[in-house]
Amino acid sequence: MESIIMKFKVDRSENNETVKFLIPDLENSSVNITDSNTQDIENLFNLIFQEVIKRKKLIEFELDDSDNDLFNEVANDIVLQINSEIKNAESDFKKIIELDNA
């Protein structure tokens, strides 16, 4: 499957009280990593799933963050993990798209 690239950004509030991961190309979705609620992450995975099926293309995230801090490292790890999960699910996405087109 072809892939499209989406930027994965880190938005830090003053004093890093609130830190969010933003994906502008994916319905401007965000994940608040300074909150223990997991709903943001569940919503993100649902959006990724829907977008791959809709576009019939895999998504590859690229980290767009120049700060060299802990949040950058965490974001980089998350981007690597999400990209790996998407790539590992490629055959499943193909089957779902085939069923959707039938």
MARBA-931238 format. One record per atom (N, C-alpha, C, O): residue number from 1; x, y, z; atom name; chain. Coordinates in nm, 3 decimals, decimal comma. Layout:
// MARBA-931238
ZAKOL    n        u        v        w  atom  chain
ZAKOL  NUM        X        Y        Z    CA      A
...
// end
This chain:
// MARBA-931238
ZAKOL    n        u        v        w  atom  chain
ZAKOL    1    0,084   -0,119    0,000     N      A
ZAKOL    1    0,000    0,000    0,000    CA      A
ZAKOL    1    0,088    0,125    0,000     C      A
ZAKOL    1    0,197    0,127    0,057     O      A
ZAKOL    2    0,037    0,226   -0,065     N      A
ZAKOL    2    0,105    0,355   -0,061    CA      A
ZAKOL    2    0,092    0,415    0,078     C      A
ZAKOL    2    0,006    0,376    0,157     O      A
ZAKOL    3    0,179    0,511    0,106     N      A
ZAKOL    3    0,173    0,581    0,234    CA      A
ZAKOL    3    0,164    0,731    0,212     C      A
ZAKOL    3    0,211    0,784    0,112     O      A
ZAKOL    4    0,103    0,797    0,308     N      A
ZAKOL    4    0,105    0,942    0,312    CA      A
ZAKOL    4    0,176    0,982    0,441     C      A
ZAKOL    4    0,172    0,909    0,540     O      A
ZAKOL    5    0,239    1,097    0,438     N      A
ZAKOL    5    0,313    1,143    0,556    CA      A
ZAKOL    5    0,233    1,251    0,626     C      A
ZAKOL    5    0,181    1,343    0,563     O      A
ZAKOL    6    0,225    1,238    0,758     N      A
ZAKOL    6    0,160    1,339    0,841    CA      A
ZAKOL    6    0,257    1,382    0,950     C      A
ZAKOL    6    0,329    1,300    1,007     O      A
ZAKOL    7    0,256    1,511    0,977     N      A
ZAKOL    7    0,343    1,566    1,081    CA      A
ZAKOL    7    0,285    1,541    1,219     C      A
ZAKOL    7    0,164    1,548    1,239     O      A
ZAKOL    8    0,371    1,511    1,312     N      A
ZAKOL    8    0,337    1,485    1,452    CA      A
ZAKOL    8    0,412    1,590    1,532     C      A
ZAKOL    8    0,535    1,587    1,539     O      A
ZAKOL    9    0,339    1,684    1,592     N      A
ZAKOL    9    0,401    1,798    1,659    CA      A
ZAKOL    9    0,384    1,789    1,810     C      A
ZAKOL    9    0,294    1,722    1,860     O      A
ZAKOL   10    0,472    1,859    1,881     N      A
ZAKOL   10    0,465    1,866    2,027    CA      A
ZAKOL   10    0,432    2,010    2,063     C      A
ZAKOL   10    0,504    2,103    2,025     O      A
ZAKOL   11    0,324    2,028    2,138     N      A
ZAKOL   11    0,280    2,161    2,181    CA      A
ZAKOL   11    0,299    2,170    2,332     C      A
ZAKOL   11    0,233    2,101    2,409     O      A
ZAKOL   12    0,390    2,257    2,373     N      A
ZAKOL   12    0,421    2,273    2,515    CA      A
ZAKOL   12    0,362    2,405    2,565     C      A
ZAKOL   12    0,381    2,509    2,504     O      A
ZAKOL   13    0,291    2,399    2,677     N      A
ZAKOL   13    0,244    2,523    2,738    CA      A
ZAKOL   13    0,360    2,584    2,817     C      A
ZAKOL   13    0,466    2,523    2,833     O      A
ZAKOL   14    0,337    2,704    2,866     N      A
ZAKOL   14    0,438    2,768    2,948    CA      A
ZAKOL   14    0,468    2,679    3,069     C      A
ZAKOL   14    0,376    2,625    3,130     O      A
ZAKOL   15    0,593    2,665    3,103     N      A
ZAKOL   15    0,638    2,581    3,215    CA      A
ZAKOL   15    0,607    2,433    3,195     C      A
ZAKOL   15    0,617    2,356    3,290     O      A
ZAKOL   16    0,570    2,393    3,075     N      A
ZAKOL   16    0,539    2,252    3,043    CA      A
ZAKOL   16    0,431    2,192    3,133     C      A
ZAKOL   16    0,432    2,072    3,160     O      A
ZAKOL   17    0,339    2,277    3,179     N      A
ZAKOL   17    0,229    2,226    3,262    CA      A
ZAKOL   17    0,136    2,136    3,181     C      A
ZAKOL   17    0,084    2,037    3,231     O      A
ZAKOL   18    0,117    2,173    3,056     N      A
ZAKOL   18    0,037    2,092    2,965    CA      A
ZAKOL   18    0,119    2,066    2,840     C      A
ZAKOL   18    0,171    2,159    2,778     O      A
ZAKOL   19    0,131    1,941    2,803     N      A
ZAKOL   19    0,202    1,904    2,681    CA      A
ZAKOL   19    0,109    1,817    2,599     C      A
ZAKOL   19    0,055    1,717    2,648     O      A
ZAKOL   20    0,091    1,857    2,473     N      A
ZAKOL   20    0,003    1,782    2,383    CA      A
ZAKOL   20    0,080    1,744    2,258     C      A
ZAKOL   20    0,168    1,816    2,212     O      A
ZAKOL   21    0,043    1,629    2,205     N      A
ZAKOL   21    0,090    1,589    2,073    CA      A
ZAKOL   21   -0,020    1,629    1,976     C      A
ZAKOL   21   -0,137    1,597    1,997     O      A
ZAKOL   22    0,017    1,698    1,870     N      A
ZAKOL   22   -0,080    1,745    1,771    CA      A
ZAKOL   22   -0,053    1,682    1,636     C      A
ZAKOL   22    0,062    1,664    1,595     O      A
ZAKOL   23   -0,162    1,649    1,567     N      A
ZAKOL   23   -0,152    1,599    1,430    CA      A
ZAKOL   23   -0,249    1,682    1,347     C      A
ZAKOL   23   -0,366    1,646    1,332     O      A
ZAKOL   24   -0,201    1,795    1,292     N      A
ZAKOL   24   -0,290    1,886    1,219    CA      A
ZAKOL   24   -0,362    1,821    1,101     C      A
ZAKOL   24   -0,478    1,853    1,075     O      A
ZAKOL   25   -0,295    1,731    1,029     N      A
ZAKOL   25   -0,356    1,669    0,910    CA      A
ZAKOL   25   -0,457    1,560    0,942     C      A
ZAKOL   25   -0,521    1,507    0,851     O      A
ZAKOL   26   -0,471    1,526    1,068     N      A
ZAKOL   26   -0,565    1,421    1,109    CA      A
ZAKOL   26   -0,672    1,486    1,196     C      A
ZAKOL   26   -0,681    1,463    1,317     O      A
ZAKOL   27   -0,754    1,568    1,129     N      A
ZAKOL   27   -0,863    1,640    1,195    CA      A
ZAKOL   27   -0,814    1,721    1,314     C      A
ZAKOL   27   -0,885    1,739    1,413     O      A
ZAKOL   28   -0,690    1,771    1,302     N      A
ZAKOL   28   -0,630    1,853    1,409    CA      A
ZAKOL   28   -0,636    1,782    1,544     C      A
ZAKOL   28   -0,656    1,846    1,647     O      A
ZAKOL   29   -0,618    1,652    1,542     N      A
ZAKOL   29   -0,630    1,574    1,666    CA      A
ZAKOL   29   -0,513    1,602    1,759     C      A
ZAKOL   29   -0,404    1,638    1,717     O      A
ZAKOL   30   -0,540    1,583    1,887     N      A
ZAKOL   30   -0,436    1,605    1,987    CA      A
ZAKOL   30   -0,447    1,501    2,098     C      A
ZAKOL   30   -0,555    1,447    2,125     O      A
ZAKOL   31   -0,334    1,474    2,160     N      A
ZAKOL   31   -0,328    1,383    2,273    CA      A
ZAKOL   31   -0,258    1,458    2,385     C      A
ZAKOL   31   -0,142    1,498    2,372     O      A
ZAKOL   32   -0,328    1,476    2,495     N      A
ZAKOL   32   -0,271    1,543    2,611    CA      A
ZAKOL   32   -0,192    1,440    2,691     C      A
ZAKOL   32   -0,250    1,351    2,753     O      A
ZAKOL   33   -0,060    1,452    2,689     N      A
ZAKOL   33    0,021    1,351    2,758    CA      A
ZAKOL   33    0,045    1,385    2,905     C      A
ZAKOL   33    0,107    1,307    2,978     O      A
ZAKOL   34   -0,004    1,501    2,949     N      A
ZAKOL   34    0,009    1,536    3,090    CA      A
ZAKOL   34   -0,118    1,502    3,167     C      A
ZAKOL   34   -0,135    1,541    3,282     O      A
ZAKOL   35   -0,208    1,429    3,101     N      A
ZAKOL   35   -0,333    1,385    3,163    CA      A
ZAKOL   35   -0,334    1,233    3,162     C      A
ZAKOL   35   -0,294    1,171    3,063     O      A
ZAKOL   36   -0,379    1,172    3,268     N      A
ZAKOL   36   -0,378    1,025    3,277    CA      A
ZAKOL   36   -0,493    0,959    3,202     C      A
ZAKOL   36   -0,496    0,837    3,189     O      A
ZAKOL   37   -0,588    1,037    3,152     N      A
ZAKOL   37   -0,701    0,983    3,077    CA      A
ZAKOL   37   -0,651    0,926    2,944     C      A
ZAKOL   37   -0,573    0,990    2,874     O      A
ZAKOL   38   -0,695    0,807    2,910     N      A
ZAKOL   38   -0,650    0,741    2,786    CA      A
ZAKOL   38   -0,744    0,764    2,668     C      A
ZAKOL   38   -0,718    0,712    2,559     O      A
ZAKOL   39   -0,850    0,838    2,687     N      A
ZAKOL   39   -0,949    0,859    2,581    CA      A
ZAKOL   39   -0,887    0,925    2,457     C      A
ZAKOL   39   -0,923    0,889    2,345     O      A
ZAKOL   40   -0,794    1,020    2,477     N      A
ZAKOL   40   -0,728    1,086    2,364    CA      A
ZAKOL   40   -0,656    0,985    2,275     C      A
ZAKOL   40   -0,662    0,993    2,153     O      A
ZAKOL   41   -0,588    0,891    2,337     N      A
ZAKOL   41   -0,513    0,791    2,260    CA      A
ZAKOL   41   -0,608    0,697    2,187     C      A
ZAKOL   41   -0,583    0,661    2,072     O      A
ZAKOL   42   -0,715    0,657    2,253     N      A
ZAKOL   42   -0,815    0,572    2,187    CA      A
ZAKOL   42   -0,874    0,645    2,066     C      A
ZAKOL   42   -0,889    0,585    1,959     O      A
ZAKOL   43   -0,906    0,772    2,083     N      A
ZAKOL   43   -0,961    0,851    1,972    CA      A
ZAKOL   43   -0,861    0,862    1,858     C      A
ZAKOL   43   -0,898    0,855    1,741     O      A
ZAKOL   44   -0,734    0,880    1,892     N      A
ZAKOL   44   -0,631    0,891    1,789    CA      A
ZAKOL   44   -0,623    0,762    1,707     C      A
ZAKOL   44   -0,618    0,768    1,584     O      A
ZAKOL   45   -0,621    0,647    1,773     N      A
ZAKOL   45   -0,613    0,521    1,699    CA      A
ZAKOL   45   -0,738    0,499    1,613     C      A
ZAKOL   45   -0,727    0,446    1,503     O      A
ZAKOL   46   -0,854    0,538    1,662     N      A
ZAKOL   46   -0,976    0,528    1,581    CA      A
ZAKOL   46   -0,967    0,617    1,458     C      A
ZAKOL   46   -1,005    0,575    1,349     O      A
ZAKOL   47   -0,918    0,739    1,476     N      A
ZAKOL   47   -0,902    0,830    1,362    CA      A
ZAKOL   47   -0,803    0,776    1,260     C      A
ZAKOL   47   -0,827    0,784    1,139     O      A
ZAKOL   48   -0,693    0,722    1,308     N      A
ZAKOL   48   -0,593    0,664    1,217    CA      A
ZAKOL   48   -0,656    0,551    1,137     C      A
ZAKOL   48   -0,640    0,544    1,015     O      A
ZAKOL   49   -0,728    0,462    1,204     N      A
ZAKOL   49   -0,795    0,350    1,137    CA      A
ZAKOL   49   -0,890    0,402    1,029     C      A
ZAKOL   49   -0,886    0,356    0,915     O      A
ZAKOL   50   -0,976    0,497    1,065     N      A
ZAKOL   50   -1,074    0,551    0,970    CA      A
ZAKOL   50   -1,006    0,619    0,852     C      A
ZAKOL   50   -1,051    0,605    0,738     O      A
ZAKOL   51   -0,899    0,692    0,879     N      A
ZAKOL   51   -0,830    0,765    0,773    CA      A
ZAKOL   51   -0,761    0,670    0,675     C      A
ZAKOL   51   -0,765    0,693    0,554     O      A
ZAKOL   52   -0,700    0,564    0,725     N      A
ZAKOL   52   -0,636    0,466    0,637    CA      A
ZAKOL   52   -0,741    0,400    0,547     C      A
ZAKOL   52   -0,718    0,384    0,427     O      A
ZAKOL   53   -0,854    0,364    0,603     N      A
ZAKOL   53   -0,960    0,300    0,524    CA      A
ZAKOL   53   -1,016    0,398    0,422     C      A
ZAKOL   53   -1,038    0,362    0,306     O      A
ZAKOL   54   -1,040    0,521    0,464     N      A
ZAKOL   54   -1,098    0,622    0,374    CA      A
ZAKOL   54   -1,004    0,654    0,257     C      A
ZAKOL   54   -1,048    0,659    0,142     O      A
ZAKOL   55   -0,876    0,676    0,287     N      A
ZAKOL   55   -0,780    0,716    0,183    CA      A
ZAKOL   55   -0,722    0,597    0,106     C      A
ZAKOL   55   -0,665    0,612   -0,002     O      A
ZAKOL   56   -0,738    0,477    0,166     N      A
ZAKOL   56   -0,679    0,356    0,108    CA      A
ZAKOL   56   -0,527    0,368    0,098     C      A
ZAKOL   56   -0,464    0,316    0,006     O      A
ZAKOL   57   -0,471    0,438    0,195     N      A
ZAKOL   57   -0,326    0,457    0,205    CA      A
ZAKOL   57   -0,286    0,450    0,351     C      A
ZAKOL   57   -0,360    0,494    0,440     O      A
ZAKOL   58   -0,168    0,394    0,375     N      A
ZAKOL   58   -0,116    0,391    0,511    CA      A
ZAKOL   58   -0,072    0,531    0,550     C      A
ZAKOL   58   -0,044    0,615    0,465     O      A
ZAKOL   59   -0,066    0,555    0,679     N      A
ZAKOL   59   -0,016    0,683    0,729    CA      A
ZAKOL   59    0,120    0,658    0,792     C      A
ZAKOL   59    0,140    0,563    0,867     O      A
ZAKOL   60    0,213    0,745    0,758     N      A
ZAKOL   60    0,344    0,742    0,822    CA      A
ZAKOL   60    0,364    0,877    0,890     C      A
ZAKOL   60    0,357    0,982    0,826     O      A
ZAKOL   61    0,388    0,874    1,019     N      A
ZAKOL   61    0,405    0,997    1,095    CA      A
ZAKOL   61    0,551    1,036    1,100     C      A
ZAKOL   61    0,640    0,951    1,110     O      A
ZAKOL   62    0,575    1,168    1,093     N      A
ZAKOL   62    0,709    1,223    1,110    CA      A
ZAKOL   62    0,703    1,324    1,223     C      A
ZAKOL   62    0,613    1,407    1,228     O      A
ZAKOL   63    0,799    1,315    1,313     N      A
ZAKOL   63    0,804    1,409    1,424    CA      A
ZAKOL   63    0,854    1,544    1,375     C      A
ZAKOL   63    0,959    1,554    1,312     O      A
ZAKOL   64    0,778    1,648    1,406     N      A
ZAKOL   64    0,813    1,786    1,370    CA      A
ZAKOL   64    0,833    1,862    1,501     C      A
ZAKOL   64    0,744    1,933    1,547     O      A
ZAKOL   65    0,951    1,847    1,559     N      A
ZAKOL   65    0,980    1,910    1,688    CA      A
ZAKOL   65    1,131    1,926    1,701     C      A
ZAKOL   65    1,206    1,828    1,687     O      A
ZAKOL   66    1,175    2,047    1,726     N      A
ZAKOL   66    1,319    2,072    1,731    CA      A
ZAKOL   66    1,375    2,080    1,873     C      A
ZAKOL   66    1,497    2,087    1,891     O      A
ZAKOL   67    1,288    2,077    1,974     N      A
ZAKOL   67    1,338    2,082    2,112    CA      A
ZAKOL   67    1,405    1,950    2,147     C      A
ZAKOL   67    1,362    1,843    2,103     O      A
ZAKOL   68    1,509    1,959    2,223     N      A
ZAKOL   68    1,582    1,839    2,265    CA      A
ZAKOL   68    1,556    1,816    2,413     C      A
ZAKOL   68    1,640    1,844    2,498     O      A
ZAKOL   69    1,436    1,764    2,442     N      A
ZAKOL   69    1,397    1,742    2,582    CA      A
ZAKOL   69    1,327    1,607    2,595     C      A
ZAKOL   69    1,316    1,532    2,498     O      A
ZAKOL   70    1,281    1,579    2,715     N      A
ZAKOL   70    1,216    1,451    2,741    CA      A
ZAKOL   70    1,090    1,433    2,655     C      A
ZAKOL   70    1,063    1,322    2,608     O      A
ZAKOL   71    1,014    1,540    2,635     N      A
ZAKOL   71    0,892    1,529    2,556    CA      A
ZAKOL   71    0,923    1,495    2,411     C      A
ZAKOL   71    0,846    1,423    2,346     O      A
ZAKOL   72    1,033    1,546    2,360     N      A
ZAKOL   72    1,075    1,512    2,225    CA      A
ZAKOL   72    1,109    1,364    2,217     C      A
ZAKOL   72    1,071    1,297    2,120     O      A
ZAKOL   73    1,179    1,313    2,316     N      A
ZAKOL   73    1,214    1,170    2,318    CA      A
ZAKOL   73    1,089    1,082    2,326     C      A
ZAKOL   73    1,079    0,981    2,257     O      A
ZAKOL   74    0,995    1,122    2,412     N      A
ZAKOL   74    0,870    1,046    2,426    CA      A
ZAKOL   74    0,793    1,050    2,294     C      A
ZAKOL   74    0,743    0,947    2,248     O      A
ZAKOL   75    0,785    1,168    2,234     N      A
ZAKOL   75    0,713    1,181    2,107    CA      A
ZAKOL   75    0,778    1,096    1,999     C      A
ZAKOL   75    0,708    1,030    1,922     O      A
ZAKOL   76    0,909    1,096    1,993     N      A
ZAKOL   76    0,980    1,015    1,894    CA      A
ZAKOL   76    0,950    0,867    1,914     C      A
ZAKOL   76    0,927    0,795    1,817     O      A
ZAKOL   77    0,952    0,821    2,039     N      A
ZAKOL   77    0,919    0,680    2,068    CA      A
ZAKOL   77    0,777    0,647    2,026     C      A
ZAKOL   77    0,752    0,539    1,971     O      A
ZAKOL   78    0,684    0,738    2,052     N      A
ZAKOL   78    0,544    0,714    2,015    CA      A
ZAKOL   78    0,528    0,710    1,864     C      A
ZAKOL   78    0,456    0,625    1,812     O      A
ZAKOL   79    0,594    0,800    1,793     N      A
ZAKOL   79    0,587    0,800    1,647    CA      A
ZAKOL   79    0,641    0,668    1,592     C      A
ZAKOL   79    0,579    0,608    1,504     O      A
ZAKOL   80    0,753    0,623    1,643     N      A
ZAKOL   80    0,809    0,495    1,597    CA      A
ZAKOL   80    0,713    0,380    1,624     C      A
ZAKOL   80    0,694    0,293    1,539     O      A
ZAKOL   81    0,651    0,379    1,741     N      A
ZAKOL   81    0,558    0,272    1,778    CA      A
ZAKOL   81    0,432    0,274    1,691     C      A
ZAKOL   81    0,389    0,170    1,641     O      A
ZAKOL   82    0,374    0,393    1,672     N      A
ZAKOL   82    0,253    0,403    1,590    CA      A
ZAKOL   82    0,284    0,362    1,446     C      A
ZAKOL   82    0,207    0,287    1,386     O      A
ZAKOL   83    0,396    0,410    1,391     N      A
ZAKOL   83    0,433    0,372    1,254    CA      A
ZAKOL   83    0,451    0,221    1,242     C      A
ZAKOL   83    0,411    0,161    1,142     O      A
ZAKOL   84    0,510    0,160    1,342     N      A
ZAKOL   84    0,528    0,015    1,342    CA      A
ZAKOL   84    0,394   -0,057    1,346     C      A
ZAKOL   84    0,373   -0,154    1,273     O      A
ZAKOL   85    0,304   -0,011    1,432     N      A
ZAKOL   85    0,170   -0,072    1,442    CA      A
ZAKOL   85    0,095   -0,062    1,310     C      A
ZAKOL   85    0,031   -0,158    1,267     O      A
ZAKOL   86    0,103    0,054    1,246     N      A
ZAKOL   86    0,034    0,073    1,118    CA      A
ZAKOL   86    0,092   -0,021    1,013     C      A
ZAKOL   86    0,017   -0,087    0,940     O      A
ZAKOL   87    0,223   -0,028    1,005     N      A
ZAKOL   87    0,289   -0,115    0,906    CA      A
ZAKOL   87    0,255   -0,261    0,931     C      A
ZAKOL   87    0,231   -0,337    0,837     O      A
ZAKOL   88    0,253   -0,301    1,058     N      A
ZAKOL   88    0,220   -0,440    1,092    CA      A
ZAKOL   88    0,076   -0,475    1,058     C      A
ZAKOL   88    0,044   -0,592    1,037     O      A
ZAKOL   89   -0,011   -0,376    1,054     N      A
ZAKOL   89   -0,152   -0,399    1,025    CA      A
ZAKOL   89   -0,185   -0,384    0,876     C      A
ZAKOL   89   -0,301   -0,389    0,837     O      A
ZAKOL   90   -0,083   -0,365    0,793     N      A
ZAKOL   90   -0,106   -0,339    0,651    CA      A
ZAKOL   90   -0,192   -0,447    0,585     C      A
ZAKOL   90   -0,286   -0,414    0,512     O      A
ZAKOL   91   -0,164   -0,573    0,609     N      A
ZAKOL   91   -0,243   -0,680    0,545    CA      A
ZAKOL   91   -0,388   -0,676    0,593     C      A
ZAKOL   91   -0,479   -0,704    0,515     O      A
ZAKOL   92   -0,409   -0,643    0,720     N      A
ZAKOL   92   -0,546   -0,632    0,771    CA      A
ZAKOL   92   -0,619   -0,514    0,706     C      A
ZAKOL   92   -0,737   -0,525    0,672     O      A
ZAKOL   93   -0,549   -0,402    0,690     N      A
ZAKOL   93   -0,610   -0,287    0,623    CA      A
ZAKOL   93   -0,649   -0,324    0,480     C      A
ZAKOL   93   -0,757   -0,286    0,433     O      A
ZAKOL   94   -0,562   -0,397    0,410     N      A
ZAKOL   94   -0,592   -0,438    0,272    CA      A
ZAKOL   94   -0,719   -0,522    0,267     C      A
ZAKOL   94   -0,804   -0,502    0,180     O      A
ZAKOL   95   -0,734   -0,615    0,361     N      A
ZAKOL   95   -0,853   -0,700    0,364    CA      A
ZAKOL   95   -0,979   -0,618    0,391     C      A
ZAKOL   95   -1,082   -0,639    0,327     O      A
ZAKOL   96   -0,970   -0,525    0,485     N      A
ZAKOL   96   -1,086   -0,442    0,518    CA      A
ZAKOL   96   -1,125   -0,356    0,398     C      A
ZAKOL   96   -1,243   -0,340    0,368     O      A
ZAKOL   97   -1,026   -0,300    0,330     N      A
ZAKOL   97   -1,054   -0,217    0,212    CA      A
ZAKOL   97   -1,117   -0,301    0,102     C      A
ZAKOL   97   -1,210   -0,256    0,035     O      A
ZAKOL   98   -1,067   -0,423    0,082     N      A
ZAKOL   98   -1,127   -0,513   -0,018    CA      A
ZAKOL   98   -1,272   -0,544    0,016     C      A
ZAKOL   98   -1,358   -0,541   -0,073     O      A
ZAKOL   99   -1,300   -0,572    0,142     N      A
ZAKOL   99   -1,438   -0,599    0,184    CA      A
ZAKOL   99   -1,526   -0,476    0,168     C      A
ZAKOL   99   -1,643   -0,486    0,132     O      A
ZAKOL  100   -1,469   -0,361    0,196     N      A
ZAKOL  100   -1,542   -0,235    0,185    CA      A
ZAKOL  100   -1,578   -0,205    0,039     C      A
ZAKOL  100   -1,681   -0,144    0,012     O      A
ZAKOL  101   -1,493   -0,249   -0,053     N      A
ZAKOL  101   -1,516   -0,225   -0,196    CA      A
ZAKOL  101   -1,607   -0,331   -0,259     C      A
ZAKOL  101   -1,654   -0,313   -0,372     O      A
ZAKOL  102   -1,632   -0,440   -0,188     N      A
ZAKOL  102   -1,712   -0,550   -0,245    CA      A
ZAKOL  102   -1,859   -0,517   -0,249     C      A
ZAKOL  102   -1,940   -0,598   -0,293     O      A
// end
